[in-house]
Amino acid sequence: MTDTMISAKNGPWRQDFFSIGELARRWRCSRGTVYNRLRFAGAKVVDFSSFGRKSKKLVPALIVFQLESKFTKTLR
């Protein structure tokens, strides 16, 4: 059984971190927009690189859920 499958015994698999690409797909926007939204919100991300180098960046799920709840609006 893979991590993404749902097991009746263990319950649904929960994701603790999201990559920038995953957030772009989730929010249906570009990767650049994801970076801008995270920067605007002052969100801290996990960065696996030396200073100034390209690398994998991860955003904690808690921050993602907080941003989504803060900027989600109801239609009137």
N, C-alpha and C positions, 0 to 999 in steps of 0.2 A: 504494500500500500504506500502511495506517495504522500508527501506532506500536504498536497492541495486537495486530497480526497477527504470526504466526510465519513467518519466512522461512527456507527451507532453507539459504540462503547465509549469513545473518547470525546465525542461532540465535534463541532465544526473547528477547523483549523483557524487559528487567529494569527494575523500578520502583525508583527511588532514594529516593522520599519517599512517605508516605501521609498523606492528609488525615484529620481527626478522623472524618468521616462514613464514609470507607473502612474505618477501623479498627473503627468500630461495627458495620459489616456483617461484617467479617472475624471479629470476636470475638463476634458475635451478642449485642450488648448495646446500651445506650443511649449517646448521646454524652456524657452526664453521667458515666456509669461509665468511659468512656474517659479523660475528664479526670481523674477521681479516681485511676485506675490509674496514669496517667502522673505525676501529682503525688506519689503514694505512692512510686513508683520513683525520683523525682528526675530524671526524663528531661528533657532540654533539647529544646525545639521551635523551629522557625523560625517567627517571627511577623512578618508584614508590616505591622504597624500602629504608630501612635504609642502611647505609653504610655497604657493605660487605654481604648483604643478597640477596637471589634470589627473583626476582619479574618480573613483566611485564615491558618490555622496548619498547618504541615507537620511531620511526625515522620520523621526519617531511618530508612530501612529497617533499618539496622544496629541501631538501638535497638529497633525492633519485634521483630526476630529474637532479640535478646538477652533481651527480656522474655518472649517466647513460650518460649524454651528454659529459662529460669529457672523459670517457673511451670507448665510442662507436666509432668504426673505420669503414671506408668504405673499401670495397674490391677493390683491384687494379688488 
